[in-house]
Amino acid sequence: MEDLKTRSEELERELTKSLQREENMKIELQRLHKRVRVAEDAEEQLCAQLGDLEAETVDHAHEYQTHLVALMKQLETAHKFIESASFDP
């Protein structure tokens, strides 16, 4: 009978330890879940910012190309003017 009582006490201690480990794991899982949510939110924000930067970069590239074309036209006009001026006696 004493052996059963001792064994029962051991099992109760093991159960208590197991329940405590389970509770600790739940707490750790909640922490990890919170960290994952924070990381996901940060990822979404970064993706949105990246999209904004990409759109801004495309706009700048179009503006630069338009400016470059305008400068090339000015240069072509200047060359034509110089050529016509150099052929006039």
C-alpha positions in Angstrom: 0.0 0.0 0.0 2.9 2.3 0.8 4.4 1.7 -2.6 1.1 2.7 -4.3 0.9 5.9 -2.2 4.6 6.7 -3.1 4.0 6.0 -6.8 0.8 8.1 -6.7 2.7 11.0 -5.2 5.4 10.6 -7.9 2.8 10.6 -10.6 1.1 13.7 -9.1 4.5 15.5 -9.1 5.2 14.5 -12.7 1.7 15.6 -13.7 2.2 19.0 -12.0 5.6 19.4 -13.7 4.0 18.4 -17.0 1.2 20.9 -16.6 3.7 23.6 -15.7 5.7 22.8 -18.8 2.6 22.9 -20.9 1.7 26.3 -19.4 5.2 27.6 -20.1 4.9 26.3 -23.7 1.6 28.0 -24.1 3.1 31.3 -22.9 6.1 30.9 -25.2 3.8 30.1 -28.1 1.8 33.2 -27.4 5.0 35.3 -27.4 6.1 33.7 -30.7 2.7 34.3 -32.2 2.9 38.0 -31.2 6.4 38.3 -32.7 5.1 36.7 -35.9 2.3 39.2 -36.1 4.7 42.1 -35.5 7.0 40.7 -38.2 4.1 40.3 -40.7 2.9 43.8 -40.0 6.4 45.1 -40.6 6.6 43.1 -43.8 3.4 44.6 -45.0 4.6 48.1 -44.3 7.9 47.5 -46.0 6.1 46.1 -49.1 3.8 49.1 -49.2 6.8 51.4 -48.9 8.7 49.5 -51.6 5.7 49.8 -53.9 5.6 53.5 -53.3 9.3 53.8 -54.0 9.1 51.8 -57.1 6.2 54.0 -58.4 8.2 57.1 -57.5 11.3 55.7 -59.3 9.2 55.0 -62.5 7.8 58.6 -62.3 11.4 60.0 -62.0 12.6 57.8 -64.9 9.7 59.1 -67.1 10.5 62.7 -66.1 14.2 62.2 -66.8 13.4 60.6 -70.2 11.1 63.5 -71.1 13.7 66.0 -70.0 16.4 64.2 -72.0 14.2 64.1 -75.1 13.6 67.9 -74.8 17.3 68.5 -74.4 18.1 66.4 -77.5 15.5 68.4 -79.5 17.1 71.6 -78.3 20.5 70.3 -79.3 19.2 69.2 -82.7 17.7 72.7 -83.2 21.0 74.3 -82.1 23.0 72.1 -84.6 20.6 73.0 -87.4 20.9 76.7 -86.6 24.7 76.5 -86.5 24.8 74.6 -89.8 22.5 77.0 -91.5 24.5 80.0 -90.1 27.8 78.5 -91.3 26.5 78.0 -94.8 25.2 81.6 -95.1 27.8 83.8 -96.8 
